[in-house]
Amino acid sequence: MQNRYIDLIEQAFVFPQSDFNLDNGNLTFHGLPLMPLIREYGTPLRITYLPKIGEQIEKARGWFAQAMAERGYQGQYHYAYCTKSSHFSFVMEEVLRHHAHLEISSAYDVDIIERLYLRKQLDKDKVIICNGFKAPLYTQRIAKLINLGFRRIIPVLDSKEELNEYLSAIIGEFEIGLRIASEEQPEFGVYTSRLGIRFTEIIEYYQQVISPQQRTKLVMLHFFINSGVKDTMYYWNEFRKALKLYCELKKICPSLKAMNIGGGMPIPHSLDFAENYDYEYMVGEMVGLVADTCRREGVPEPDIWTEFGQFTVGESGALLFSVVREKQQNDRETWYMIDSSLMNTLPDIYGIGQRFLVLPINKWHNPVKRVQIGGQSCDQMDYYNQEVNGQDVYLPEVEMGEPLYIGFFNMGAYQEALSGFGGLKHCLLPSPPHLIIDRDDNGTEIFRVFSDSQQPEAMMDILGY
Ligand SMILES: Cc1ncc(COP(=O)(O)O)c(C=O)c1O
């Protein structure tokens, strides 16, 4: 029996896949050989493969278009990008090039909108869905945008108190949405999300407060199910409840025309993802459920909006590391120490137990070995030793001094915002350099260094030295 790394992968998964393949025995990511990048830029290295972002947006549009056509669906589908998943300018520019709308979450997001507008990368017709808890600075910034003529801004009320702030700050008419506080998944620490308005209060609130207002119209009902878009009883139950509420509201609120189902579309965090998750089926079920329910209730089918964050940007990202030392700490545990910190670069690993797709970049034909991947901070939690479904991590065995490179893939969403890109780092282990890869019209790769490795001066300044 063969026990090389490549044999393990070929026996356990369908490999190669469209985004992961081998070139001369070394890994490619979206068709891009990674070893030449490592030779040129070194490790640790954060990369963003920009064309993937547009591909994802078009894929989702295709699934919804197909599902809607098959069911003779009367409403439209709109793709909005959830900016908090990655605010970087190059990501936003790519999203806007693909004509996606935006969903924002805080006052400083409005600064991004203003800058994109000044750079002529966004115009006043862009739909901007304003979600999240609204502190006064945020509501004021939203009102200012509306007063400046961004007429397609939709503040989604997170609490009932919010509306008065818009009524006093906005000149003229404006549209609003309402967010339903969804029930959390059974294993979570609280029953109901702190975000949004209580399900049982929405109809009464609309009738007593929103409906009598002359200057505002309710156009969107929003819900976001934290567990993500999953084929589970819990997901479909919450979805049906929101849909039922949409139909009830629509009967008394003629201006309501959009149902926003939030984010949560998953992406591959293991090589068997495609065997276990069928995007077209999920989208078909969602569209079918909306169509059937609305027809049964006798209300027009709404436009469906999504705010995919991770789905848009996750698969564009990878982090490449070198294994710099092997440590055998007992008879069973071999540590592969990397040249960075996992806590600093991939905080979701220790924060929410997130699993990423980990693959070696070279040495695929070496024997395979079970390992623990160790980060360089002195924190106990700076490690990774379990894949999705609790499987152990296997990587190629290497002789002393033989270089081994590994990658954490599909990590393009949330990690920099959570780790405080450019800020202080645990044990002062710096952020890696960030390389952006694009393709020109002929498909030739274009490389741009977005940021170099974080230098000591950056941290010394923050620390007051
Ligand atoms: C309101 C809302 N919409 C969209 C998203 C994006 O979720 P995801 O990145 O899972 O697509 C989030 C994430 O927290 C959210 O809170």
The ligand as an SDF file (V2000), in Angstrom:
LIG
                    3D

 16 16  0  0  0  0  0  0  0  0999 V2000
  -26.6180   41.0550    8.3410 C   0  0  0  0  0  0  0  0  0  0  0  0
  -25.5480   40.2330    7.7270 C   0  0  0  0  0  0  0  0  0  0  0  0
  -25.5900   40.0360    6.3980 N   0  0  0  0  0  0  0  0  0  0  0  0
  -24.6190   39.3280    5.7860 C   0  0  0  0  0  0  0  0  0  0  0  0
  -23.5820   38.7620    6.4900 C   0  0  0  0  0  0  0  0  0  0  0  0
  -22.5310   37.9950    5.7490 C   0  0  0  0  0  0  0  0  0  0  0  0
  -22.4550   36.6850    6.1450 O   0  0  0  0  0  0  0  0  0  0  0  0
  -21.5200   35.6860    5.3470 P   0  0  0  0  0  0  0  0  0  0  0  0
  -20.1500   36.2300    5.3440 O   0  0  0  0  0  0  0  0  0  0  0  0
  -21.6500   34.4160    6.1100 O   0  0  0  0  0  0  0  0  0  0  0  0
  -22.0830   35.5650    3.9640 O   0  0  0  0  0  0  0  0  0  0  0  0
  -23.5200   38.9510    7.8810 C   0  0  0  0  0  0  0  0  0  0  0  0
  -22.4150   38.3680    8.6590 C   0  0  0  0  0  0  0  0  0  0  0  0
  -22.3320   38.4030    9.8380 O   0  0  0  0  0  0  0  0  0  0  0  0
  -24.5410   39.7130    8.5110 C   0  0  0  0  0  0  0  0  0  0  0  0
  -24.5210   39.9120    9.8290 O   0  0  0  0  0  0  0  0  0  0  0  0
  1  2  1  0
  2  3  1  0
  2 15  2  0
  3  4  2  0
  4  5  1  0
  5  6  1  0
  5 12  2  0
  6  7  1  0
  7  8  1  0
  8  9  2  0
  8 10  1  0
  8 11  1  0
 12 13  1  0
 12 15  1  0
 13 14  2  0
 15 16  1  0
M  END
$$$$
